[in-house]
Amino acid sequence: MALTGRTALLAALGSLPVALLEPSWLGVAAVNSPLAVAMMCDYALAAPVRKLRFTRSCDTHVRQGEMAETNLQLTNTSSRPLRALLRDAWPPSNAVPRATDAARHRVDVPAGGTRELHTQLRPTRRGEAVAHSVTVRSYGPLGLISRQATHRVPGSLHVLPPFHSRRLLAAKTARLRELDGRTSALGRGEGTEFDSLRRYVPGDDTRSIDWRATARRSEVAVRTWRPERDRRVLIVLDTGRTSAGRVGDAPRLDAAMDAALLLAALASRAGDRVDLLAFDRELRAQVRGKAAPQLLPALVDGLASLEPHLVETDARGLAAEILRSTPRRALVVLLTTLDTTPVEEGLLPVLGRLTDRHTLLVASVADPRLAEMAAARGTVEKVYQAAAAHKAQAERDRTAGLLRRRGVTVVDAPPADLASALADAYLSAKAAGKL
């Protein structure tokens, strides 16, 4: 039972000193009998809230940033009409950015009647958004006093990664078709397979001329090649402390996940087998052995609840997990940092074990703010910032150079460009026959 704002105002007007000293409704009733009678009648006519019945139905999956809807069916089982304010308690930080507006409803339900209530959700975080309860405040016809109760009405919404780079998939697939021999532009690499013979045209690589076939023809014949299919691609997400660093409005891990999804979709269309694991000091997520139609749904579902962990990544443990899970030769795509200390003290000592068995590609999220700071001039403060940015970028370039000299392909791009740059690196490796 609770006083409303209207009751407090009437009490203050009717008996100001006592209302200030004793704000409870009993204190007001003691000095204002007409108001006390009105309050008692209002309370008696307010519909009871503990007898209400709720049924929830809602979407089960939604991508981060997209709209979802949850529906509540409210049944008033009492003999009095319900006039109430209802709050559907979805957590603001996980599901409803403006929970005060989106999850509150004013309802009027006749005795024995039913109402459908709809709450629009726009998830702002990945993972599981959970609602536990619904709070109802029932008012009498005068609006002087209210009854309130909380009902347990569980509900959950699985929030998936947004996959912004999906828009690039069509263009990357078109390039893949060229490499795969479905158009006339065929390439050759040490890992490619013979496809067919065709007539020589100016610009063809002379190493592709088939001299025996040419001797049997009246024209020069060249061999065409197509990249090998059914190769293995292992995508590794570093979920250690460096993945928690924010670039723009999101952690580095979010950009790495988006790039991983585009690469996985592209590689599966190329006929390659794609696996994924996430690791810092222990295995956080793993997707293995999925056929192409099930791969992307499994990856999206597996990455939904993945979060950075504020621990230093165990590089030796990571290398051991890669070698254990993928014993046969594969393209290993490691999405990690290019910061000097983690690479020189963690990755470089175990690099030989990885490159002896696998082709390694390291991709990292660059901060575009460094380029802005490096170009800044005009004040002493900006000059110091530019010098710091140049130093940070030089260290990053030196670290990338150390990796390249050991046979590692390095992709370093800002969040908006990382997915595209990583897909291009995969296509280049495919064209060169490095898979």
N, C-alpha and C positions, 0 to 999 in steps of 0.2 A: 504494500500500500504506500502511495506517495502523493504528496501535494503537487498540484500543477502550478504554473506561473499565475494563472487566473485566480486561484485560491489565495495565494500569497498576497496578491494585490488587494483583493477584497478584505483580507484580514488586516492588512496594514491600514487601509482606509477606515475600517470599522473600529479598530483598537490598536493604534500604532505602538504605544509603549509596551504593551504586553506581547504583541507580535514580535517585537525586536528581542524581547527577553526570552520568549518561549516560542520558537518557530514551529514546533510540532503541531499537528492538527488537534491534539488533545488540549494544548494550551490555548489555541484559538477558540476551540469550542467552549472553553470555560468562560470566556468573556464575550462571546458573540453567539448567542443561542440560535438566531435565525440562520446564520452561516453554518453552524454545526448541524442543524437539521437538514439543510440543503446538501451538505457534504455526505451525511449518512444516507440520504436518499440516492444521491449520485453514485455512491459506492455500491449500494444494493442493486442498482439498475445496470451497473457495468457488467459486461459479460465475463464470466470466469475464464481465466487463461490457461489453467492447468488441464482442462478437459479438451483443449484444441488438439486436432490431429493433423499431422503433416506427412506428406509423401513427396520425395525429391526425385527428379530425373534431370540429367544434364549430359552434355557432351563428355566423352571420355578422353579424347585427345584433341589438342589444338597446338598450332605452332606459336612460338613466342611472338607477341606483337599483334597477332590476329584476334578476331572477336570469337567468343564462345558464349553460350547461353546456358543458364541453369534455371530450372522451373520448379516452383514449389506449389503443391496443391494443399490449400488450407481448408479444413472442414470444421465448422462451428457446431459442435455437438450439444451445446447448451440450448435453453429455451429463451434466451435473450439475444437480441441483435448485437453484433460485435462491431465496435468502432475503435480502431486500434492503429498504432504505429508499430511496424514490424521491421526488424533488422536481420538480414541474412549475413551471418558473420564469416565472410571470406576474408582471409588476411590481406590487408592493403598492400604489403610489400611483396606479395607473391601472386596475387590474382587481380585485385581491383585497385587501380591507381587512385580512384576517387571513391573510396568505399562509402564515405559519408553520403554522397549523392546517389551512387549506383545501387547500393544494397539496402536502401531504406524505402519502405512502401507504406502509404496510408491506405487502409482497407476498411470497407464496410461490408459485413457479411450477415445476412439475415439468419435467424435461428434455424439450425439444421441445414444451412446453405454451404456452398463450396465456392472457392475462388482460386484462380490460377494466377500466380505471381511470377514474373520473368525478371531475372537479373542478368544484365549484360556484363561480361568479363573480358578484359583485355590483359592477358598475362604479361608481366614485365620481367619475369625470371623463369629460367628453365627448371624442370624438376616436377615435384608433386605438389600441387596446390590443394590444400585440404580445408574444408569447412566442417566444423564440429556442431555448431548450434544455431538456433534461431531464437531471438529475443522478441517478445511481444509485450506491448504496453496497451492495456485496454482502458478506455475512458467511458465514463458515464455520460448521459445526455447533456448535462450541464458543463462538462469538462472541468469539474472542480477537483476531482481526485481520480487516481488510476490504480489498476492492478497490473502487476508485472511478473512475468515468469520466463524462464529460459528452457527451451526444449532441445534435446539432443537429436539433431537431424544430420547425420554424417553425409559427406559428399566429397569427391575428389576429382581432380582434373590433371591429366598427365600433359605437361607442357614440353613440347619438342623443340629442338633447335630450329631457328628460322630458315636456314639454307638460302641466304640471299643470292649466292652465286649460281643458283639454278638457271638464271637467265642466260648464263654463258654456255650452258651445256650444248645447245644446238650448234653454235659456231665451232666449238671444240670438236664436236662429233663430225662436222663437215670436214675438218682437217684430218680427223682420224680416217675417214673414208678414203681420202686421197692416199694416205699412207697404206691403207689396207688393200689397195688395188681395185677399188670399186670405181675409180676414175682413171684417166690416162696418166696421171702423174704418179709414177711408181719410183720408189727409191731403192737403194741398196745399202746394206750394212752387214757386218760380219755375223750377225745373228738372224738374218732374214732368210726366207725360204724361196726357192725357185717357183715362179708362177707360170710364165708362158714366154713364147717368142713373138716378137713383132718387128716391123720394118724400122730400120734406123732412120732417125730424123736428126738434123743438125742440133747440137747441144747435148745429145746423149753422152753419157760417160763411155769412153772407148773401152774401158775395162769390162763393160757389159756385152761387148760384141761376142757372139758365138761363132767362131771361125769355122767350125765343122758344119754348122747349119748353113752358114753363108756359102760354103763350097758347094752345097747341094741346091742352092737357089740362084736366081738371077739378080738378087738384091742382098744388101747387107742386113743381117738379122741380129737383133740384140735380145738379151734375156731381160725379162721383167721380174721383179722380186716383190714379195709382200712380207710385212713383218710377221714374225712368228706369233701364233696365238697360244692361249692356255699357259701363259707365263704366270709367275707368282709375284704379287705385290703385297708387301706388308707395310701398313701405315702405323706409325708409332707416335703417340701423343705424350709429350713430357708434361705431367701435371704437377710438377714441383713448384717451388715458390716463385720462380721467374715467370711462370705462366699466369700468375695472379696480377702481375703488373698491368696497369690500365694504360691503354693507348686510345686516346679519345674518350669515348663513353663506355667502353667495354674492356674486360680483361683480354690479355693476349690469347688466352685459351679459346675464347669465342671465335676469334679470327682463324685460329688454327683448325678448329672443328669445321668451320665453313669450308675452308680449303680442302680438308680431308674428305668431306662429303662430295665435293665436285670431282676430286681425283678418283674416288671410289666409283662414282657413277660413270665416269669416262672410261676407266680401266675395265669395268665390267662390260661395257659396250664393245670394247676392243677384244673381248673374249678372254681376258686375263682373270685369274682367281685372286680375289682381294680379301685380306684379313686385316684386322685392326686390334691394337692393344693400347691401353693407357697405363702409364707407370710413373711412379716417383720413387718411393721406397718399397712399395708393394704394388701388385697388380690391381688397378682400379676398375678396369673394364676390358672386355675381350669379346670380339666377334670373329668366329672362325667357321669355315666350311659352308658358307651360305651360297646357294646358286644365285645367278644374276637377278631373277625376279624378286627374291627375298632379301637381297643384300642391302639395298638402301633402307627399307623399313626397319631391318634389324639394326643397322648402324644408327639411324635416327633415334630409335628407342633406347639403344644402349648408351648413347651420348647424352640423353635428356637430363639425367641426374648427375652428370660428371661435373665436378667442381675442382678448382685449384686447391692444393694443400701446401701450407706454409712450412714445408720441409725442404732440405737440400736433396736433390735427386741423386740416387745411388746409381752412378754410371756403370759400375761393375755389375750390379744386379740387373740393370737394364740390358746390358750386353748379353748376360747369361740368359735372360728371358727371351731375347730375340733368337739366340742360337738354339735354345731348347724348343721354342715353338715353331721355328722355321729351319729345319735342318738342311733342306735343299736350297739351291741357289735362287735368290729372289732379288727384286728391287726393294730395298728397305728405305722408306721415306720417313725420316725422323723430324718431327716438328718440335723444335726446341729453341733455345736462345743462342745468340752469337756473342753474348757477354764474355769477356776475356777469361775470368776466373773459372766459371763452370765448364768452359770448353777446355782450357789448358790443364786444369787440375782434375777434371772429371772425364770428358769424352776422349781426349787425345791418348791417354794411356791405354785405353781399351779399343782404340780405333782399328788397330791392326787385326784384331780378332774378328771384327765385323767385315772389313774390306777383303780379308782373305777368302771369305766364303760368299759374301753378298756384294751387290752393287749398291752403294750408299748415296742417298740424296738427303741433304740437310736443308730444311726450310725454316726461316725465322721471320717473325713479325717485326718490321722496322717502325720506328716512331717518326712520322712525318714532321713532328715538331722540331726535330734536329735540323732539318733543312731550313725551316723558317728561322730558327735561331741563328744558324750559320750565315744567313743572308742579311741579318739585322745590322744596322749601323745608325749613327746619329747621336748617341749618348755614350758616356763611359760605361754605364751598366749594360747596354746592348752590345758594346764591343767585347766586354768580358763574357757575356753570354755566347757570342759568336765564337770566341776562342774556345770556350768549354765544349760547344757543339762540334767544332772541328776536331778537337782532341778525341771526343767520344766516337765520332765517325771513323777517325783514323784507326782507333783501337779495334773497332768492329771490322773494318776492311782488312786489318792485319790478321785477325782471327779467321776470317773467311779465306784469306790467302793460305794460312797454315793448313786448312782443311783441303783446299783445292790441290795443294802440292802433294797431298797424300791420296789423290785420286777420288776425292769426294766432290760431287756436284753440289753447289751452294745456291740457294734461292733466298734472297733477302729483299723483302718488299713490304710496303705499308699495308695495313689491314684491307683497304679497298682493292688493292692489286694482288694480294698474296694468292688468292685462289686461281686467278688467271695465270700468274707467273708459274705456279706449281704445275698446272695442267700443261702449259707450254713446255716445261722442262721434261715432263713425262713423255710428251709427243716427240720431243727431240731425241730422247733416249730410245724411244721406239723406232724412230727413223734411222738412227745410227746403229741399231741392232745391239744395244747394250743390255737388253733384257734377256 
